[in-house]
Amino acid sequence: QVQLVESGGGSVQAGGSLRLSCAASGTTYRRYCMGWFRQAPGKEREGVARISTFGYTRYADSVKGRFTISQDNAKTTLYLQMNSLKPEDTAMYYCAADLPPSYISDFEIPNYCWSTQYKYWGQGAQVTVSS
């Protein structure tokens, strides 16, 4: 079982920066997927950034070059550094995690992490960007 708790949301003007944190508790796994998702009012949830075993990262086109996903050395805290924020980035941001099943090879993990439905979710952190 993995528990996730987000922090660091808030309000900022366009062009500003925020950093979200996600504290993960439970057993440390060698093979994992972790990611940030967001959902704006009236819109579907979308994947923003994901990180997997060996530190492979991948981003949605809408945030490439502006957002950075990272972890601490102990792999217990996930971060999302958000720079050059835009009003369209306003949403509830969720931290999520999943554990690839054993039949997924290490080589396949990055693609698995990009496409799978994540099992574990945090409670969300609101990010509001004003123009």
Stockholm file with secondary structure:
# STOCKHOLM 1.0

chainA/1-131         QVQLVESGGGSVQAGGSLRLSCAASGTTYRRYCMGWFRQAPGKEREGVARISTFGYTRYADSVKGRFTISQDNAKTTLYLQMNSLKPEDTAMYYCAADLPPSYISDFEIPNYCWSTQYKYWGQGAQVTVSS
#=GR chainA/1-131 SS CCEEEEECCEEEETTCCEEEEEEEESCCCSSCEEEEEEECTTSCCEEEEEEEGGGCEEECTTTTTTEEEEECTTSCEEEEEECSCCGGGCEEEEEEEECCCTTSCGGGHHHHHHHSCCSEECCCEEEEEEC
#=GC SS_cons         CCEEEEECCEEEETTCCEEEEEEEESCCCSSCEEEEEEECTTSCCEEEEEEEGGGCEEECTTTTTTEEEEECTTSCEEEEEECSCCGGGCEEEEEEEECCCTTSCGGGHHHHHHHSCCSEECCCEEEEEEC
//
